[in-house]
């Protein structure tokens, strides 16, 4: 079993930067891919970024490409989402997720096997 705990959320001004950490536990084979998703009020959950745990290969949503960096520290079982130039439309609950398969698409929420509780990010104008 995998447990994921996100943190680092809060209230920030537009244009600010924020880094969200996710602490992962459980066997590495159960989290071969780590992802970040977000869900804004009244919106469906959407993909933000993903990274292969062993390969380090990254994927980004086009809506955040250039402003977001996903990274992981294998020795600490941590994954991070760094966000720059935050906009009010980035306001959402951000979720850390893990999936066993490297073959299934990383953009699809139902392809992930484990989820954290989420952390709220609010960007004021």
C-alpha positions as a Markdown table, in Angstrom:
| # | Residue | x | y | z |
|---|---|---|---|---|
| 1 | Unk | 0.0 | 0.0 | 0.0 |
| 2 | Unk | 1.1 | 3.6 | -0.7 |
| 3 | Unk | 0.5 | 6.6 | 1.4 |
| 4 | Unk | 0.8 | 10.1 | 0.0 |
| 5 | Unk | 0.8 | 13.4 | 2.0 |
| 6 | Unk | 0.8 | 16.7 | 0.3 |
| 7 | Unk | 1.6 | 20.0 | 2.0 |
| 8 | Unk | 2.8 | 23.5 | 1.2 |
| 9 | Unk | -0.4 | 25.0 | 0.1 |
| 10 | Unk | -1.7 | 28.4 | 1.2 |
| 11 | Unk | -2.7 | 31.9 | 0.1 |
| 12 | Unk | -0.3 | 33.7 | -2.2 |
| 13 | Unk | -0.4 | 36.8 | -4.4 |
| 14 | Unk | -0.6 | 36.6 | -8.2 |
| 15 | Unk | 2.9 | 36.3 | -9.7 |
| 16 | Unk | 4.3 | 34.5 | -6.7 |
| 17 | Unk | 6.0 | 31.1 | -6.6 |
| 18 | Unk | 5.1 | 28.1 | -4.5 |
| 19 | Unk | 6.5 | 24.6 | -4.1 |
| 20 | Unk | 4.3 | 21.7 | -3.0 |
| 21 | Unk | 6.0 | 18.7 | -1.5 |
| 22 | Unk | 4.5 | 15.2 | -1.4 |
| 23 | Unk | 5.9 | 12.6 | 0.9 |
| 24 | Unk | 5.4 | 9.1 | -0.3 |
| 25 | Unk | 5.6 | 5.8 | 1.5 |
| 26 | Unk | 5.2 | 2.2 | 0.4 |
| 27 | Unk | 6.9 | 0.0 | -2.1 |
| 28 | Unk | 8.6 | 1.7 | -5.0 |
| 29 | Unk | 7.0 | -0.7 | -7.5 |
| 30 | Unk | 3.6 | 0.7 | -6.5 |
| 31 | Unk | 4.6 | 4.2 | -7.4 |
| 32 | Unk | 6.5 | 4.0 | -10.7 |
| 33 | Unk | 4.9 | 7.2 | -11.8 |
| 34 | Unk | 4.1 | 10.2 | -9.6 |
| 35 | Unk | 1.7 | 12.9 | -10.7 |
| 36 | Unk | 0.1 | 16.1 | -9.6 |
| 37 | Unk | -3.5 | 17.0 | -10.3 |
| 38 | Unk | -5.7 | 19.9 | -9.3 |
| 39 | Unk | -9.4 | 20.6 | -8.9 |
| 40 | Unk | -10.8 | 24.1 | -8.9 |
| 41 | Unk | -14.2 | 25.0 | -7.5 |
| 42 | Unk | -16.9 | 23.9 | -9.9 |
| 43 | Unk | -14.3 | 22.2 | -12.2 |
| 44 | Unk | -13.3 | 18.6 | -12.8 |
| 45 | Unk | -9.9 | 17.3 | -11.6 |
| 46 | Unk | -7.2 | 18.0 | -14.2 |
| 47 | Unk | -3.7 | 16.8 | -14.8 |
| 48 | Unk | -0.8 | 19.1 | -14.0 |
| 49 | Unk | 2.4 | 17.2 | -14.2 |
| 50 | Unk | 3.9 | 13.7 | -13.8 |
| 51 | Unk | 7.3 | 12.2 | -13.4 |
| 52 | Unk | 8.7 | 8.7 | -13.7 |
| 53 | Unk | 10.2 | 7.6 | -10.4 |
| 54 | Unk | 13.2 | 5.9 | -11.8 |
| 55 | Unk | 13.6 | 7.5 | -15.2 |
| 56 | Unk | 12.9 | 11.1 | -14.1 |
| 57 | Unk | 11.0 | 11.6 | -17.4 |
| 58 | Unk | 8.5 | 14.4 | -17.0 |
| 59 | Unk | 5.2 | 15.3 | -18.6 |
| 60 | Unk | 3.3 | 18.6 | -18.3 |
| 61 | Unk | -0.1 | 19.9 | -19.1 |
| 62 | Unk | 0.1 | 22.5 | -21.9 |
| 63 | Unk | -1.7 | 25.0 | -19.6 |
| 64 | Unk | 1.2 | 25.0 | -17.1 |
| 65 | Unk | 4.1 | 24.3 | -19.3 |
| 66 | Unk | 6.9 | 26.8 | -18.7 |
| 67 | Unk | 5.6 | 27.8 | -15.3 |
| 68 | Unk | 5.7 | 24.4 | -13.5 |
| 69 | Unk | 8.5 | 22.0 | -12.7 |
| 70 | Unk | 8.0 | 18.5 | -11.2 |
| 71 | Unk | 10.9 | 16.8 | -9.5 |
| 72 | Unk | 11.6 | 13.9 | -7.2 |
| 73 | Unk | 14.2 | 12.9 | -4.7 |
| 74 | Unk | 14.5 | 9.1 | -4.7 |
| 75 | Unk | 16.6 | 9.0 | -1.6 |
| 76 | Unk | 13.9 | 10.9 | 0.4 |
| 77 | Unk | 10.8 | 9.4 | -1.2 |
| 78 | Unk | 9.7 | 12.9 | -2.1 |
| 79 | Unk | 8.1 | 14.5 | -5.1 |
| 80 | Unk | 7.8 | 18.3 | -5.6 |
| 81 | Unk | 5.7 | 20.6 | -7.7 |
| 82 | Unk | 7.3 | 24.0 | -8.2 |
| 83 | Unk | 5.0 | 26.6 | -9.6 |
| 84 | Unk | 6.0 | 30.1 | -10.8 |
| 85 | Unk | 4.1 | 33.1 | -12.0 |
| 86 | Unk | 1.0 | 31.9 | -10.2 |
| 87 | Unk | -2.4 | 33.2 | -11.5 |
| 88 | Unk | -5.8 | 33.4 | -9.9 |
| 89 | Unk | -6.9 | 30.6 | -12.2 |
| 90 | Unk | -4.3 | 28.3 | -10.5 |
| 91 | Unk | -6.5 | 28.4 | -7.4 |
| 92 | Unk | -7.4 | 24.8 | -6.7 |
| 93 | Unk | -6.9 | 21.8 | -4.4 |
| 94 | Unk | -3.7 | 20.1 | -5.5 |
| 95 | Unk | -3.4 | 16.3 | -5.2 |
| 96 | Unk | -0.4 | 14.1 | -5.3 |
| 97 | Unk | -1.0 | 10.7 | -7.0 |
| 98 | Unk | 0.9 | 7.5 | -7.7 |
| 99 | Unk | 0.4 | 4.8 | -10.3 |
| 100 | Unk | 1.9 | 1.3 | -10.7 |
| 101 | Unk | 2.0 | 1.2 | -14.5 |
| 102 | Unk | 4.4 | 3.1 | -16.8 |
| 103 | Unk | 2.4 | 2.0 | -19.8 |
| 104 | Unk | -1.0 | 3.6 | -19.1 |
| 105 | Unk | -1.4 | 7.3 | -19.9 |
| 106 | Unk | -0.2 | 9.7 | -17.2 |
| 107 | Unk | -2.8 | 12.3 | -18.1 |
| 108 | Unk | -5.8 | 10.2 | -17.0 |
| 109 | Unk | -7.0 | 10.4 | -13.4 |
| 110 | Unk | -8.4 | 6.9 | -13.3 |
| 111 | Unk | -5.0 | 5.4 | -14.3 |
| 112 | Unk | -3.6 | 6.3 | -10.9 |
| 113 | Unk | -3.9 | 3.9 | -8.0 |
| 114 | Unk | -3.2 | 6.1 | -4.9 |
| 115 | Unk | -4.1 | 9.7 | -3.9 |
| 116 | Unk | -3.2 | 12.1 | -1.2 |
| 117 | Unk | -5.7 | 14.2 | 0.7 |
| 118 | Unk | -4.9 | 17.4 | -1.2 |
| 119 | Unk | -3.6 | 20.8 | -0.3 |
| 120 | Unk | -5.4 | 24.1 | -1.0 |
| 121 | Unk | -3.6 | 26.7 | -3.1 |
| 122 | Unk | -5.3 | 30.1 | -3.3 |
| 123 | Unk | -3.9 | 32.8 | -5.6 |
| 124 | Unk | -5.3 | 36.3 | -5.0 |
| 125 | Unk | -5.3 | 39.0 | -7.7 |
